Amino acid sequence: MNTVNIMREKAQTGIETDEALYLNLLKECLTASIYEESSWRVIEARGSLPASGWNIAVAIKNWLRRMIVTQLQKRSLCLVRRNRFNAEEREAGGDWPCFGYTMIGGRGLDTIQRCVQGVLKHQIPGDFIETGAWRGGAAIFMRALLRASSVKDRIVWVADSFQGLPEPKNAEDGWDLSHVNHLKVSLDQVRANFRRFGLLDDQVRFLPGWFRDTLPGAPIKQLALLRLDGDLYSSTMDALSSLYFKVSPGGYVIVDDYFSWPSCKRAVDDFLREHGISVRIEEFQKGIACWSVPASHLSNSESAITIG
């Protein structure tokens, strides 16, 4: 199935209002699904060791890769691998787009849309936040949903180091992706991305820095949507500890990589268990978890998910 057919299917199954057409086109742009070249993969300077450990052949290959890529970068050039575009994989958030603004795919944006529309429909009070923004695509979409609904009394918070992932504290903290340049996007670039879509205004606030430093004292009073994308155990736990109890009853929590990063899942499970919180966690998309916050954060009864 190609990109055009996916766009047509979305248009045919939804109500073709100006708002629906705008949001569907925005999804295609944010996920870079309208560009087949977005499936190309930038080759990083640092390679990885095989599962069995150190290997001289791999070490030589990585040294050559690092030397070539470093020299090209000095000339503002890069190497890319021309992968074949897979529209279904992109829709599911199954690849890393070479360009575009989010990795969560169309279905990930659909989940955000259902949660935001549910919050607005049921008048759940609070702002929206994403912790771990990459190029800002998911947060840009949150702001677009507020704009499309003419909502002017909610803030979209964007929390990120804006310098990539931190180094894991230990082996249990998660995989080390701190060296991956593809994940390092500056605050200036993310602000420019919001501006490119005409969505940079006073309803967007940025919290630059490591979560452990920025989130405990963040000037956020109440949240209706908390989206976590910190990957590591420590980053996920830092965000939950600082923000979970600010989510209004009936609000939503979305956790990227809950079903695909063991460290992320452990952090969420440990946090909920430590605070005696029982929720029914649903997998709305490959890897991504979502649940609605119960009437009492400390309730032992499971919360039911109702989106829309």
C-alpha positions in Angstrom: 0.0 0.0 0.0 1.5 3.3 -1.0 1.4 6.7 0.8 -1.3 8.1 -1.5 -3.6 5.2 -0.8 -3.2 5.6 3.0 -4.1 9.3 2.7 -7.1 8.5 0.6 -8.3 5.8 3.0 -8.0 8.3 5.9 -10.0 10.9 4.0 -12.7 8.4 3.0 -13.2 6.9 6.4 -13.3 10.2 8.2 -15.5 13.3 7.9 -14.0 15.4 5.2 -14.2 18.7 7.1 -11.5 21.3 6.7 -10.3 20.3 10.2 -10.1 16.6 9.4 -8.3 17.2 6.1 -5.8 19.6 7.8 -5.0 17.1 10.6 -4.6 14.2 8.2 -2.2 16.1 6.0 -0.3 17.3 9.1 0.1 13.7 10.2 1.6 12.8 6.8 4.0 15.7 7.0 5.0 15.1 10.6 5.7 11.4 9.9 7.4 12.3 6.5 5.1 9.6 5.0 4.7 11.8 1.9 8.5 11.4 1.1 9.7 8.0 0.2 13.3 9.2 0.7 12.5 9.5 4.4 13.2 5.8 4.7 16.9 6.3 3.9 19.1 5.8 7.0 21.9 8.1 7.9 25.0 6.1 8.7 26.5 7.1 12.1 30.2 7.4 12.9 30.0 4.9 15.7 29.1 1.3 15.0 28.2 -1.5 17.5 29.9 -4.6 18.7 28.4 -8.0 17.9 26.4 -9.7 20.7 29.4 -12.0 21.4 31.6 -9.1 22.3 34.8 -7.7 20.9 35.7 -8.8 17.3 38.7 -7.6 15.3 36.9 -7.5 12.0 34.0 -5.5 13.5 36.5 -3.2 15.2 38.3 -2.5 11.9 35.0 -1.9 10.2 33.9 0.5 12.9 37.2 2.4 12.7 36.9 2.8 9.0 33.3 3.9 9.3 34.2 6.5 12.0 37.0 7.9 9.9 35.0 8.2 6.7 31.8 9.6 8.3 33.9 12.1 10.4 35.7 13.4 7.4 32.4 13.8 5.5 30.8 15.6 8.4 33.6 18.1 8.3 32.5 18.9 4.7 28.8 19.0 5.6 28.2 15.7 3.9 26.8 12.4 5.2 26.4 8.8 4.1 22.9 7.3 3.8 21.6 3.8 3.2 18.8 3.8 0.6 16.2 1.7 2.4 13.0 0.9 0.6 10.0 2.9 1.9 7.4 0.8 3.7 4.2 2.8 4.2 2.7 0.3 6.6 5.8 0.2 8.8 5.9 4.0 8.9 2.2 4.2 9.8 2.9 1.9 12.7 6.0 3.8 13.9 8.2 0.9 13.0 11.2 2.8 11.5 13.3 5.9 12.1 12.5 8.5 9.4 15.6 10.1 8.0 13.7 13.4 8.1 10.3 14.3 9.3 9.4 15.4 12.8 8.3 12.3 14.7 9.1 8.5 14.9 5.7 7.4 16.4 4.0 7.0 13.0 0.4 7.8 12.0 -1.1 5.5 14.6 0.9 7.1 17.4 -0.5 10.5 16.3 -4.0 8.9 16.1 -3.7 7.9 19.8 -2.7 11.4 20.7 -5.7 12.8 18.7 -8.1 10.4 20.4 -6.8 11.4 23.9 -6.8 15.1 23.2 -10.3 15.0 21.7 -11.5 12.9 24.8 -10.0 15.5 27.1 -11.7 18.4 25.3 -15.0 16.6 25.0 -15.2 15.7 28.7 -13.6 19.0 29.8 -10.8 17.4 31.7 -8.7 20.2 33.1 -5.0 20.6 32.5 -2.2 21.2 30.0 -0.4 18.7 27.7 3.2 17.6 28.0 5.7 15.4 26.1 8.8 14.3 27.9 11.3 13.4 25.2 10.4 15.2 22.1 13.1 14.5 19.4 12.2 17.0 16.6 9.0 18.0 18.4 6.5 16.3 16.1 4.1 14.8 18.7 4.0 18.1 20.6 3.5 20.0 17.4 0.5 17.8 16.7 -0.8 18.5 20.2 -0.6 22.2 19.6 -2.3 21.8 16.2 -5.2 20.0 17.8 -5.7 22.9 20.2 -5.5 25.3 17.3 -8.0 23.3 15.3 -10.4 23.3 18.2 -9.9 27.0 19.0 -8.7 26.2 22.5 -6.7 29.1 24.0 -6.4 28.2 27.7 -4.1 25.2 27.6 -0.3 25.0 27.3 1.7 22.4 25.4 4.9 21.7 27.4 8.0 20.3 25.6 10.5 18.7 27.9 13.8 17.4 26.5 17.5 17.6 27.0 17.8 18.9 23.4 21.1 17.1 23.2 20.1 13.5 22.8 19.7 10.7 25.3 21.8 10.5 28.5 24.3 7.7 29.1 22.6 4.9 31.1 23.5 4.8 34.7 24.0 1.0 34.5 23.1 -2.0 32.5 19.6 -2.1 33.9 18.9 1.5 33.0 18.5 0.7 29.3 20.3 0.6 26.0 23.0 3.3 25.4 22.0 5.5 22.5 23.7 8.6 23.8 26.2 8.6 20.9 23.5 8.6 18.2 23.6 12.0 16.5 20.3 11.3 14.8 18.6 11.7 18.2 20.4 15.0 19.1 18.1 17.9 18.1 18.7 21.4 19.5 16.1 23.6 21.2 16.6 26.1 18.4 15.8 23.5 15.8 12.7 22.3 17.6 11.5 25.9 18.0 12.1 26.3 14.3 10.0 23.2 13.6 7.1 24.6 15.5 7.5 27.9 13.6 7.6 26.1 10.3 4.0 24.9 10.9 2.8 28.2 12.2 2.4 26.8 15.7 5.1 28.6 17.8 3.3 30.9 20.2 2.7 31.6 23.9 0.7 28.3 24.2 4.0 26.4 23.7 6.6 26.2 26.6 9.9 24.5 26.6 11.7 22.8 29.5 15.3 22.3 28.3 17.6 20.0 30.3 17.7 16.6 31.9 14.4 15.5 33.4 15.9 15.1 36.9 16.8 18.8 36.9 13.9 20.4 35.1 10.7 18.5 35.9 10.6 18.6 39.8 10.4 22.4 39.7 8.5 22.9 36.4 5.8 25.5 36.7 3.1 23.1 35.7 0.0 23.1 37.9 -2.2 20.5 36.2 -2.1 18.1 33.3 -4.7 16.5 31.1 -2.2 14.5 28.9 1.2 13.2 29.9 3.2 11.6 27.1 6.4 9.9 28.2 9.2 9.1 25.7 12.4 9.0 27.9 13.2 5.3 27.0 15.6 4.8 30.0 14.5 3.5 33.4 15.8 6.6 35.2 14.4 9.1 32.7 10.9 7.4 32.8 11.0 7.3 36.6 12.1 11.0 36.8 9.1 12.0 34.6 6.6 9.9 36.5 7.8 11.0 39.9 7.5 14.7 39.0 4.4 14.7 36.8 2.1 11.7 37.3 0.2 13.2 40.3 -0.4 16.4 38.3 -2.6 14.5 35.9 -6.3 15.2 36.4 -8.7 12.3 37.0 -9.9 11.2 33.6 -6.8 12.5 31.9 -4.5 10.2 29.9 -1.0 8.9 30.2 0.8 7.7 27.1 4.1 5.8 27.4 6.2 5.3 24.3 8.2 2.1 24.2 6.4 0.5 27.2 6.0 -2.8 25.3 9.4 -2.6 23.5 11.9 -1.2 26.0 12.2 -3.5 29.1 13.8 -0.6 31.1 10.9 1.7 30.4 8.3 -1.0 31.3 10.1 -1.7 34.6 10.1 1.9 35.5 6.3 2.3 34.9 5.5 -1.0 36.7 7.7 -0.1 39.7 6.2 3.4 40.0 2.6 2.1 39.9 3.4 -0.7 42.3 5.2 1.6 44.8 2.2 3.9 44.9 -0.5 1.2 45.0 -1.9 2.3 41.6 -3.8 -0.2 39.5 -4.6 0.7 35.9 -5.5 -1.2 32.8 -2.7 -0.5 30.4 -3.7 -0.8 26.8 -1.5 -1.2 23.7 -3.0 1.1 21.2 0.0 0.9 18.9 3.1 -1.4 18.6 5.1 -0.6 21.7 3.0 2.3 23.0 0.9 2.1 26.2 -2.0 4.2 27.2 -4.3 4.5 30.2 -6.7 6.9 31.8 -6.0 8.1 35.3 -8.5 6.8 37.9 -10.6 9.1 40.1 -8.1 8.4 42.9 -4.4 8.1 42.1 -4.1 5.8 45.1 -7.1 3.7 44.2 -6.7 -0.1 44.1 -9.5 -0.4 41.6 -8.5 -0.5 37.9 -9.3 2.5 35.8 -11.2 2.0 32.6 -9.9 3.4 29.4 -12.4 5.5 27.4 -11.0 7.5 24.5 -13.2 9.8 22.5 
